[in-house]
Amino acid sequence: MAERLLIVEDEETLSASLKRVFAREGYLVDAVNSAEAALDLLDEGYFDLIVTDIILPGVDGIELLRKVKERNPDQSIIIMTAYASLETAVEALRAGAYDYVVKPIIHEEIRQIVHNALNQKALQRENVLLKRQIEKQYDFSRIIGESPAMQRIIREVKKIADARSTLLILGETGTGKELIARAIHFNSGRANKPFIPINCSAIPEPLLESELFGHVKGAFTGAVAAKKGLFEEAAGGTVFLDEIGDLSMGLQSKLLRVLEDYHIRPVGGNQSVKIDLRFISATNRDIEGMIREGRFREDLFYRINVVTIKLPPLRERKEDIEPLVRYFVQKYSNDLGKTVKEIEKETLELLRKYYWPGNVRELQNIVERAVLLTEDGVIRKEHLPESICEEETFLQHIIDEKLSIEDYTKAFIQTYQGRYTEQQLADMLGITRKSLWEKRKRWGIGRGQSVSNA
């Protein structure tokens, strides 16, 4: 759809000339000869851009600019003036003009300025739409969880969204720690500022300090120019420190100082920089155990966990599996341009029984695969990975063979030890890791190794 322009110019020749120029560019153009007439037109409809002279009969162009901005602060306005004085230009820009041009008007110049102004406005509109989409995507209502545990967490994060307090999110890999962090940010007063996720385990240790705090020119070999760190780039927003348990003791000490006074010092610099940030941290590690072992600072722990949210693994909230499956089916049906009409009951039951070591992230990947594989819009057992179907086969084997608890435990370890972590295996069997090790030793089962049941 063509953009609408309004020309406000009392000199008829110039007004007619500009109207022809912009009409040839494909714009819809209206022209009036006074500020009062322009305001009347603005009462009737919307214009993408206003081009106005400064000298007008009655209300002048600067006053028109102010009146328009009072009504619509986002309105783009270009000022034309016959007086090439810095004072006039500065006054127009301070009042909110996008730009100004000096008479006599050069058509090519004003065409370029109008083109730039409209491009900027289009980008602003796209940014507003993107922001709305992001806000909608991370609205609390989009956090899927019908289980009591998830409902409690949703209530908690709603209460703390606007606080500045540091937040620690605990949970296994794939439980949705970053989703919760983003929801908190985009439902807070910081939503218009950056949300910067930082994976503390993904950035090499020698580079991490510079990435977080920035550096000055010449701070180290290769530092050919000063660089802002991620903390400074996120000014006014939220920093999400994922896998904070992987930070070295040296960086833990430096992060503690930041959290104490909210000042950072770039690598190689002498001056501190004040920052306004909210810190949200996350880890799948046992932080309190790391403190006891001397691998995580206790004072930093108390700084990062003013509020703690512990996300339950998916296997502990089985009632959320079906709504999550249906959500992901809809999402990937849209993304892949497919229509899924049904999920067989047997398939849903298999998904409910599965242990989900990869949690929601694993479920999401499995549903995407199933949507991709179905040809008739029905998701069946055969569209699931073998690992899920094997679990049902194993359970049936246990029932058929009437195994003792001891034989069941042995068969379980042999079947699943290559698929789950040590801790997950122990949790599934309801024993400690030490007990799991002792049983392996007694039965001669090495890690990743299976032996005969004989």
Secondary structure, DSSP 8 states (H G I E B T S, - for coil): ---EEEEE-S-HHHHHHHHHHHHHTT-EEEEESSHHHHHHHHHH---SEEEEES--SSS-HHHHHHHHHHH-TT-EEEEEES---HHHHHHHHHTT-SEEEESS--HHHHHHHHHHHHHHHHHHHHHHHHHHHHHHHT-GGGS---SHHHHHHHHHHHHHTT----EEEE--TTS-HHHHHHHHHHTSTTTTS-EEEEETTTS-HHHHHHHHHEE-TTSSTT--S-EE-HHHHTTTSEEEEETGGGS-HHHHHHHHHHHHH-EE--BT-SS-EE---EEEEEESS-HHHHHHTTSS-HHHHHHHTSEEEE---GGG-GGGHHHHHHHHHHHHHHHHT----EE-HHHHHHHHHS--TTHHHHHHHHHHHHHHH-SSSEE-GGGS-HHHHHHHHHHHHHHHHT--HHHHHHHHHHHHTTTS-HHHHHHHHTS-HHHHHHHHHHHT--TT------
